[in-house]
Amino acid sequence: MFDLDKWQEIGNSLWQHKLRTLLTSLGIFWGIFILVFLLGAGKGLQNGVYQNFGSLNKNSLFVWGQRTSLPFKGLPPGRNINISNEDFETVKAKAKGIDIISPRLRLWSTLIKRKNKTFSYTVNGVNEYFQKIKEVNILQGRDLNKLDVDHKRKVTCIGKQVADKFFANENPIGQYIDIKGAYFKIVGVYKSKAMGEDAKDEEETLYIPYTSLQQTFNKSDEIGVLLLTLKEGFENSEVEADIKKIINNLHQVHPDDTDAVGAWGAQEEFNMISGLMLGINAFIWMVGLGTIFIGIISISNIMLIIIKERTKEIGLRKALGASPLSVVGLILQEAIVITSVPAFLGLIAGVFVVEGLATALNTFGIKNEFFANPEVDLSVAIISLLIVVFAGTLAGLIPAIQAAKIDPIEALRTE
């Protein structure tokens, strides 16, 4: 039941000691502000680090051929292992754990022409699944599809940087572009999801069907790299080992030769970064809660001082019939007020600063490879507020119990 007189009494008590109340509350305010701000900044750091993966699927695996290091079945070491169409089809059919797979055959520093403009860009030959492995935003037109690959169509999906260079004030869709003397029709324009130089590099790339690249540029049985994503529940290491075994068998490679086929998986690096982020968040919570704990101790000390100052008053209350429970309730309510009000204000201030920082970064177009979109999880903020209020209640509980044990006669004799 709401007791207005009791709340007025608490307000008067706090007002009579304004400076003490302010300094005590400031510790709680600062503690939760620091916690919320650090959590928001930690989220920004996490977003920044994760964005360095760019458009790469977090579950992707790259496989490519290298050189053998061991002799096998009369074949010498030092042989080049070139991934072929047969390798691609066999891996696609037999390897376990593959969700989607695409070849990637590259033409480096290729002269691209249109009218009187000539620039040098990278051309990638891929299939219809590639842009699901390296995800991009299609700005105009469409992505490459299965018919393009099956029918070896001379079509291309170009990056935004390429489109800006050749088609500054024109719609590139349906236009033709000269790739090493062969004309390809532009069917799409894409924008990278990466940041900084990574985004620029990706957007300076043209994608064409790998079958068209092989046929047009005399690379009939050549595939540079296999790119794939893993099915749910499969680990990077087991799928990698299975693919390497298949390719080694196709190319007569010694089973113990670890140099013949190279591989890199985003999953392992992503898991390592996730572990690092988990450690950073744990450190942030430790620092934030430690700061709050110091504030809670000060509240406990202040409540002991308050009880000492109001010993006669408490004794008089008990002499007039106040129950120990009502005395405990009065002290706890005061402790909760001193804790919850500055905690709530600290929470609001922390959220405001973090959101303000995020807005400023977006407004002024400030981009950083290791920091992006700081934000505060609402559920985490509420949990931190509840932790502070609960801790404040505990901080007032011991002084409250001591107050309830005060003997009325002894209290009235206190000077």
KENUVO-824009 format. One record per residue (C-alpha): residue in one letter; x, y, z. Coordinates in nm, 4 decimals. Example, Ala and Ser with C-alpha at 12.3 -4.5 7.8 and 13.67 -1.06 7.14 Angstrom:
(A; (1.2300; -0.4500; 0.7800)) (S; (1.3670; -0.1060; 0.7140)) 
This chain:
(M; (0.0000; 0.0000; 0.0000)) (F; (0.1336; 0.3427; -0.0959)) (D; (0.2224; 0.5521; 0.2116)) (L; (0.2597; 0.9192; 0.1138)) (D; (0.3836; 1.0236; 0.4578)) (K; (0.6646; 0.7705; 0.4441)) (W; (0.7760; 0.8886; 0.0988)) (Q; (0.7652; 1.2517; 0.2127)) (E; (0.9799; 1.1584; 0.5091)) (I; (1.2330; 0.9882; 0.2817)) (G; (1.2370; 1.2947; 0.0571)) (N; (1.2904; 1.5298; 0.3501)) (S; (1.5718; 1.3123; 0.4854)) (L; (1.7525; 1.3140; 0.1524)) (W; (1.6950; 1.6857; 0.1016)) (Q; (1.8411; 1.7728; 0.4410)) (H; (2.1682; 1.6143; 0.3319)) (K; (2.1726; 1.7274; -0.0314)) (L; (2.5494; 1.7190; -0.0836)) (R; (2.5888; 1.3759; 0.0744)) (T; (2.2978; 1.2381; -0.1268)) (L; (2.4347; 1.3913; -0.4478)) (L; (2.7846; 1.2524; -0.4014)) (T; (2.6513; 0.9068; -0.3125)) (S; (2.4146; 0.9042; -0.6091)) (L; (2.6917; 1.0230; -0.8386)) (G; (2.8845; 0.7015; -0.7772)) (I; (2.5879; 0.4923; -0.8914)) (F; (2.5158; 0.7249; -1.1859)) (W; (2.8750; 0.7110; -1.3038)) (G; (2.8997; 0.3342; -1.2588)) (I; (2.6006; 0.2469; -1.4752)) (F; (2.6864; 0.5212; -1.7266)) (I; (3.0330; 0.3710; -1.7707)) (L; (2.8859; 0.0207; -1.8029)) (V; (2.6301; 0.1218; -2.0666)) (F; (2.8800; 0.3331; -2.2597)) (L; (3.1421; 0.0560; -2.2591)) (L; (2.8837; -0.2006; -2.3713)) (G; (2.7810; 0.0282; -2.6579)) (A; (3.1427; 0.0922; -2.7540)) (G; (3.2142; -0.2811; -2.7293)) (K; (2.9279; -0.3487; -2.9687)) (G; (3.0721; -0.0886; -3.2053)) (L; (3.4105; -0.2607; -3.1873)) (Q; (3.2457; -0.5969; -3.2551)) (N; (3.0554; -0.4590; -3.5550)) (G; (3.3739; -0.3006; -3.6863)) (V; (3.5770; -0.6196; -3.6564)) (Y; (3.3021; -0.8327; -3.8113)) (Q; (3.2610; -0.5916; -4.1020)) (N; (3.6211; -0.6692; -4.1982)) (F; (3.4850; -1.0008; -4.3234)) (G; (3.3162; -0.7776; -4.5792)) (S; (3.0650; -0.9618; -4.7913)) (L; (3.2234; -1.2985; -4.7212)) (N; (2.9898; -1.5609; -4.5808)) (K; (3.1021; -1.6502; -4.2270)) (N; (3.0661; -2.0196; -4.3111)) (S; (3.2772; -2.0192; -4.6287)) (L; (3.5795; -2.2235; -4.7314)) (F; (3.8382; -2.1574; -5.0072)) (V; (4.0340; -2.4434; -5.1671)) (W; (4.3089; -2.4109; -5.4294)) (G; (4.5946; -2.6096; -5.5814)) (Q; (4.9615; -2.5648; -5.4877)) (R; (5.2772; -2.7758; -5.5358)) (T; (5.3397; -3.1305; -5.4202)) (S; (5.6203; -3.1822; -5.1707)) (L; (5.6432; -3.5643; -5.1728)) (P; (5.7002; -3.8153; -5.4541)) (F; (5.4191; -4.0629; -5.5140)) (K; (5.3774; -4.3623; -5.7492)) (G; (5.6812; -4.2631; -5.9550)) (L; (5.5748; -3.9000; -5.9820)) (P; (5.8296; -3.6407; -5.8619)) (P; (5.7673; -3.3710; -5.5991)) (G; (5.7192; -3.0117; -5.7106)) (R; (5.4259; -3.0814; -5.9431)) (N; (5.1670; -2.8052; -5.9796)) (I; (4.8167; -2.9080; -5.8768)) (N; (4.5753; -2.7153; -6.0958)) (I; (4.2086; -2.7395; -6.0001)) (S; (4.0131; -2.8567; -6.3055)) (N; (3.6516; -2.8958; -6.4115)) (E; (3.6725; -3.2616; -6.3124)) (D; (3.7900; -3.1640; -5.9640)) (F; (3.5016; -2.9206; -5.9332)) (E; (3.2368; -3.1710; -6.0417)) (T; (3.3810; -3.4532; -5.8288)) (V; (3.4088; -3.2405; -5.5159)) (K; (3.0560; -3.1106; -5.5711)) (A; (2.9238; -3.4664; -5.6039)) (K; (3.1240; -3.6479; -5.3357)) (A; (3.2409; -3.4099; -5.0627)) (K; (3.0302; -3.4107; -4.7481)) (G; (2.9040; -3.0981; -4.5778)) (I; (2.8924; -2.8671; -4.8816)) (D; (2.5938; -2.6363; -4.9017)) (I; (2.6771; -2.4382; -5.2174)) (I; (2.9957; -2.4311; -5.4259)) (S; (3.1366; -2.2122; -5.7012)) (P; (3.4584; -2.2061; -5.9014)) (R; (3.6485; -1.8800; -5.9290)) (L; (3.8758; -1.8306; -6.2284)) (R; (4.0525; -1.4939; -6.2465)) (L; (4.1887; -1.2664; -6.5150)) (W; (4.4140; -1.0194; -6.3339)) (S; (4.4653; -0.6583; -6.4486)) (T; (4.2504; -0.7024; -6.7567)) (L; (4.2006; -0.4138; -7.0000)) (I; (3.8328; -0.3167; -7.0104)) (K; (3.7168; -0.0787; -7.2842)) (R; (3.4087; 0.1167; -7.3757)) (K; (3.4103; 0.3828; -7.6447)) (N; (3.7153; 0.6009; -7.5717)) (K; (3.7598; 0.4839; -7.2113)) (T; (4.0025; 0.2104; -7.1037)) (F; (4.0690; 0.0876; -6.7509)) (S; (4.2364; -0.2144; -6.5950)) (Y; (4.0178; -0.4322; -6.3698)) (T; (3.9968; -0.7882; -6.2396)) (V; (3.7558; -1.0278; -6.4104)) (N; (3.6211; -1.3253; -6.2138)) (G; (3.4652; -1.6288; -6.3769)) (V; (3.2082; -1.7779; -6.1362)) (N; (2.8774; -1.9616; -6.1328)) (E; (2.5333; -1.8575; -6.0109)) (Y; (2.6158; -1.9339; -5.6450)) (F; (2.9181; -1.7106; -5.6068)) (Q; (2.7308; -1.4016; -5.4901)) (K; (2.5715; -1.6087; -5.2124)) (I; (2.9181; -1.6955; -5.0868)) (K; (3.0442; -1.3370; -5.1178)) (E; (2.7228; -1.1499; -5.0559)) (V; (2.6696; -0.8153; -5.2302)) (N; (2.3875; -0.5679; -5.2851)) (I; (2.2532; -0.5647; -5.6400)) (L; (2.1920; -0.1987; -5.7231)) (Q; (2.0622; -0.2434; -6.0765)) (G; (1.9594; -0.5345; -6.2935)) (R; (2.0313; -0.8857; -6.1719)) (D; (2.2993; -1.1296; -6.0699)) (L; (2.4370; -1.4088; -6.2870)) (N; (2.2049; -1.7102; -6.3106)) (K; (2.2229; -2.0789; -6.4010)) (L; (2.1204; -2.0222; -6.7643)) (D; (2.4080; -1.7778; -6.8067)) (V; (2.6489; -2.0468; -6.6880)) (D; (2.4932; -2.3428; -6.8717)) (H; (2.4684; -2.1581; -7.2061)) (K; (2.8047; -1.9809; -7.1688)) (R; (2.6442; -1.6445; -7.2187)) (K; (2.8646; -1.3388; -7.2630)) (V; (2.7090; -1.1403; -6.9806)) (T; (2.8616; -0.9616; -6.6846)) (C; (2.7672; -0.8157; -6.3471)) (I; (2.9955; -0.5198; -6.2753)) (G; (3.0944; -0.3418; -5.9546)) (K; (2.9779; 0.0090; -5.8723)) (Q; (3.3290; 0.1525; -5.9191)) (V; (3.3405; 0.0079; -6.2709)) (A; (2.9938; 0.1428; -6.3508)) (D; (3.0870; 0.4910; -6.2243)) (K; (3.3974; 0.4993; -6.4439)) (F; (3.2315; 0.3888; -6.7677)) (F; (2.8712; 0.5025; -6.7203)) (A; (2.8806; 0.8184; -6.5093)) (N; (2.5518; 0.9588; -6.6437)) (E; (2.4091; 0.6539; -6.8205)) (N; (2.2198; 0.3402; -6.7291)) (P; (2.4698; 0.0550; -6.7794)) (I; (2.2098; -0.2235; -6.7917)) (G; (2.1880; -0.3655; -7.1428)) (Q; (2.5074; -0.1896; -7.2565)) (Y; (2.8100; -0.3791; -7.3878)) (I; (3.1649; -0.3638; -7.2584)) (D; (3.4878; -0.4888; -7.4195)) (I; (3.6814; -0.7447; -7.2109)) (K; (4.0098; -0.8270; -7.3871)) (G; (3.8466; -0.7913; -7.7281)) (A; (3.5268; -0.9831; -7.6441)) (Y; (3.1999; -0.7966; -7.5894)) (F; (2.9929; -0.8794; -7.2822)) (K; (2.6442; -0.7503; -7.2072)) (I; (2.5974; -0.5856; -6.8661)) (V; (2.3079; -0.7445; -6.6771)) (G; (2.3716; -0.6085; -6.3270)) (V; (2.5562; -0.3598; -6.1056)) (Y; (2.6473; -0.4519; -5.7502)) (K; (2.7743; -0.2742; -5.4379)) (S; (3.0043; -0.4407; -5.1868)) (K; (2.9065; -0.4908; -4.8237)) (A; (3.2691; -0.4495; -4.7181)) (M; (3.4319; -0.1290; -4.5905)) (G; (3.7197; 0.0916; -4.7008)) (E; (3.9764; -0.0492; -4.9432)) (D; (3.8156; -0.3937; -4.9360)) (A; (3.4926; -0.2463; -5.0719)) (K; (3.6802; -0.0523; -5.3408)) (D; (3.8697; -0.3641; -5.4525)) (E; (3.5505; -0.5701; -5.4720)) (E; (3.3643; -0.3016; -5.6665)) (E; (3.6472; -0.2825; -5.9212)) (T; (3.5711; -0.6390; -6.0303)) (L; (3.3595; -0.7763; -6.3145)) (Y; (3.1860; -1.1139; -6.2792)) (I; (3.1158; -1.3338; -6.5787)) (P; (3.0098; -1.7019; -6.6070)) (Y; (3.3165; -1.9203; -6.5576)) (T; (3.2113; -2.1268; -6.8579)) (S; (3.2180; -1.8136; -7.0739)) (L; (3.5615; -1.7191; -6.9429)) (Q; (3.6978; -2.0668; -7.0142)) (Q; (3.5593; -2.0724; -7.3679)) (T; (3.6329; -1.7095; -7.4632)) (F; (3.9834; -1.6823; -7.3200)) (N; (4.1133; -2.0334; -7.3923)) (K; (4.1070; -2.1727; -7.0399)) (S; (3.8951; -2.4762; -7.1215)) (D; (3.9805; -2.6955; -6.8218)) (E; (4.1138; -2.4477; -6.5693)) (I; (3.9587; -2.3434; -6.2396)) (G; (4.1609; -2.1352; -5.9986)) (V; (3.9830; -2.1664; -5.6651)) (L; (3.6843; -2.3531; -5.5257)) (L; (3.4630; -2.1417; -5.2992)) (L; (3.1950; -2.3076; -5.0918)) (T; (2.9811; -2.2758; -4.7819)) (L; (2.9252; -2.5453; -4.5223)) (K; (2.6001; -2.7076; -4.4231)) (E; (2.4746; -2.6566; -4.0699)) (G; (2.6491; -2.8843; -3.8222)) (F; (2.9678; -2.9388; -4.0255)) (E; (3.3052; -2.8126; -3.9093)) (N; (3.5518; -2.6393; -4.1371)) (S; (3.8314; -2.8892; -4.0634)) (E; (3.6346; -3.2041; -4.1542)) (V; (3.5014; -3.0637; -4.4833)) (E; (3.8470; -2.9311; -4.5743)) (A; (4.0065; -3.2714; -4.5061)) (D; (3.7440; -3.4494; -4.7171)) (I; (3.7928; -3.2139; -5.0146)) (K; (4.1717; -3.2383; -4.9964)) (K; (4.1487; -3.6184; -4.9950)) (I; (3.9299; -3.6158; -5.3066)) (I; (4.1606; -3.3781; -5.4967)) (N; (4.4735; -3.5682; -5.3858)) (N; (4.3258; -3.8920; -5.5217)) (L; (4.2386; -3.7279; -5.8538)) (H; (4.5922; -3.5876; -5.8947)) (Q; (4.7914; -3.8837; -5.7584)) (V; (4.9196; -3.6979; -5.4517)) (H; (5.0800; -3.8729; -5.1522)) (P; (4.8276; -3.9016; -4.8634)) (D; (5.0771; -3.7370; -4.6263)) (D; (5.1494; -3.4430; -4.8566)) (T; (5.0027; -3.1398; -4.6799)) (D; (5.1373; -2.8863; -4.9311)) (A; (4.9631; -2.9976; -5.2500)) (V; (4.6268; -2.8372; -5.1763)) (G; (4.5785; -2.5119; -4.9902)) (A; (4.2674; -2.4099; -4.7992)) (W; (4.1370; -2.1258; -4.5850)) (G; (3.8144; -2.1208; -4.3868)) (A; (3.6364; -1.8118; -4.2569)) (Q; (3.4672; -2.0195; -3.9862)) (E; (3.7841; -2.0679; -3.7794)) (E; (3.8807; -1.7011; -3.7959)) (F; (3.5245; -1.5972; -3.7198)) (N; (3.5167; -1.8266; -3.4151)) (M; (3.8500; -1.6889; -3.2964)) (I; (3.7235; -1.3299; -3.3261)) (S; (3.3978; -1.4264; -3.1532)) (G; (3.6011; -1.5647; -2.8625)) (L; (3.8021; -1.2425; -2.8487)) (M; (3.4820; -1.0350; -2.8462)) (L; (3.3443; -1.2535; -2.5678)) (G; (3.6556; -1.1825; -2.3615)) (I; (3.6278; -0.8086; -2.4274)) (N; (3.2622; -0.8076; -2.3216)) (A; (3.3498; -0.9993; -2.0038)) (F; (3.6172; -0.7387; -1.9277)) (I; (3.3670; -0.4565; -1.9897)) (W; (3.1174; -0.6144; -1.7486)) (M; (3.3928; -0.6619; -1.4909)) (V; (3.4986; -0.2959; -1.5123)) (G; (3.1406; -0.1651; -1.5156)) (L; (3.0161; -0.3816; -1.2322)) (G; (3.3309; -0.3069; -1.0349)) (T; (3.2594; 0.0649; -1.0629)) (I; (2.8983; 0.0058; -0.9596)) (F; (3.0111; -0.2130; -0.6668)) (I; (3.2186; 0.0754; -0.5311)) (G; (2.9085; 0.2952; -0.5470)) (I; (2.7011; 0.0297; -0.3713)) (I; (2.9547; 0.0103; -0.0869)) (S; (2.9302; 0.3854; -0.0436)) (I; (2.5515; 0.3551; -0.0199)) (S; (2.5848; 0.0901; 0.2501)) (N; (2.8196; 0.3170; 0.4445)) (I; (2.5868; 0.6156; 0.4036)) (M; (2.2903; 0.4129; 0.5279)) (L; (2.4892; 0.3182; 0.8401)) (I; (2.5606; 0.6881; 0.8985)) (I; (2.1928; 0.7732; 0.8453)) (I; (2.0876; 0.5137; 1.1022)) (K; (2.3442; 0.6477; 1.3477)) (E; (2.2069; 1.0000; 1.3020)) (R; (1.8453; 0.8865; 1.3375)) (T; (1.8905; 0.6491; 1.6287)) (K; (1.6648; 0.8545; 1.8594)) (E; (1.4015; 0.8861; 1.5886)) (I; (1.3998; 0.5099; 1.5287)) (G; (1.3833; 0.4448; 1.9024)) (L; (1.0859; 0.6813; 1.9314)) (R; (0.9107; 0.5071; 1.6443)) (K; (0.9545; 0.1708; 1.8109)) (A; (0.8444; 0.3098; 2.1462)) (L; (0.5249; 0.4312; 1.9772)) (G; (0.4574; 0.0858; 1.8389)) (A; (0.6411; 0.0729; 1.5041)) (S; (0.7214; -0.2858; 1.4106)) (P; (1.0757; -0.3944; 1.3174)) (L; (0.9451; -0.4742; 0.9682)) (S; (0.8246; -0.1166; 0.9153)) (V; (1.1659; 0.0164; 1.0229)) (V; (1.3390; -0.2210; 0.7807)) (G; (1.0999; -0.1106; 0.5046)) (L; (1.1716; 0.2576; 0.5676)) (I; (1.5496; 0.2132; 0.5475)) (L; (1.5256; -0.0152; 0.2422)) (Q; (1.3024; 0.2305; 0.0579)) (E; (1.5519; 0.5081; 0.1162)) (A; (1.8351; 0.2864; -0.0089)) (I; (1.6341; 0.1917; -0.3185)) (V; (1.5612; 0.5588; -0.3948)) (I; (1.9289; 0.6552; -0.3606)) (T; (2.0188; 0.3648; -0.5920)) (S; (1.7431; 0.3484; -0.8540)) (V; (1.7057; 0.7175; -0.9431)) (P; (2.0743; 0.7812; -1.0299)) (A; (2.0943; 0.4346; -1.1908)) (F; (1.8035; 0.5180; -1.4211)) (L; (1.9514; 0.8593; -1.5042)) (G; (2.2905; 0.6982; -1.5709)) (L; (2.1240; 0.4443; -1.8005)) (I; (1.9457; 0.7178; -1.9969)) (A; (2.2643; 0.9238; -2.0221)) (G; (2.4675; 0.6237; -2.1398)) (V; (2.2128; 0.5293; -2.4069)) (F; (2.1896; 0.8937; -2.5185)) (V; (2.5683; 0.9251; -2.5573)) (V; (2.6011; 0.5942; -2.7464)) (E; (2.3109; 0.6724; -2.9809)) (G; (2.4473; 1.0240; -3.0278)) (L; (2.7856; 0.8809; -3.1241)) (A; (2.6234; 0.6414; -3.3731)) (T; (2.4187; 0.9254; -3.5247)) (A; (2.7271; 1.1471; -3.5558)) (L; (2.9227; 0.8713; -3.7312)) (N; (2.6409; 0.8172; -3.9819)) (T; (2.5666; 1.1889; -4.0314)) (F; (2.9264; 1.2843; -4.1061)) (G; (3.0001; 0.9645; -4.2971)) (I; (3.2824; 0.8650; -4.0637)) (K; (3.3870; 0.5059; -4.1331)) (N; (3.6465; 0.2994; -3.9541)) (E; (3.7627; -0.0544; -4.0196)) (F; (3.7504; -0.1425; -3.6505)) (F; (3.4525; 0.0549; -3.5197)) (A; (3.1014; 0.0820; -3.6616)) (N; (2.7416; 0.1345; -3.5474)) (P; (2.7790; 0.1437; -3.1668)) (E; (2.4524; 0.0419; -3.0026)) (V; (2.3066; -0.0616; -2.6696)) (D; (2.1000; -0.3776; -2.6405)) (L; (1.7791; -0.2762; -2.4583)) (S; (1.7540; -0.6061; -2.2720)) (V; (2.1142; -0.5751; -2.1520)) (A; (2.0498; -0.2176; -2.0379)) (I; (1.7432; -0.3222; -1.8398)) (I; (1.9294; -0.6164; -1.6856)) (S; (2.2120; -0.3866; -1.5761)) (L; (1.9573; -0.1487; -1.4186)) (L; (1.7908; -0.4339; -1.2300)) (I; (2.1305; -0.5552; -1.1078)) (V; (2.2079; -0.2119; -0.9680)) (V; (1.8704; -0.1774; -0.7933)) (F; (1.9005; -0.5291; -0.6474)) (A; (2.2542; -0.4560; -0.5269)) (G; (2.1359; -0.1285; -0.3740)) (T; (1.8618; -0.3141; -0.1898)) (L; (2.1160; -0.5585; -0.0491)) (A; (2.3387; -0.2655; 0.0463)) (G; (2.0573; -0.1195; 0.2556)) (L; (1.9467; -0.4518; 0.4026)) (I; (2.2231; -0.4919; 0.6637)) (P; (2.1857; -0.1348; 0.7979)) (A; (1.8066; -0.1830; 0.7941)) (I; (1.8320; -0.5011; 1.0031)) (Q; (2.0613; -0.3219; 1.2474)) (A; (1.8066; -0.0392; 1.2727)) (A; (1.5288; -0.2894; 1.3451)) (K; (1.7308; -0.4318; 1.6364)) (I; (1.7689; -0.0941; 1.8086)) (D; (1.6356; -0.0999; 2.1639)) (P; (1.3879; 0.1913; 2.2090)) (I; (1.5036; 0.2788; 2.5635)) (E; (1.8734; 0.2748; 2.4717)) (A; (1.7991; 0.4736; 2.1567)) (L; (1.6191; 0.7493; 2.3487)) (R; (1.9167; 0.7804; 2.5848)) (T; (2.1560; 0.8322; 2.2919)) (E; (2.3154; 1.1752; 2.2745)) 
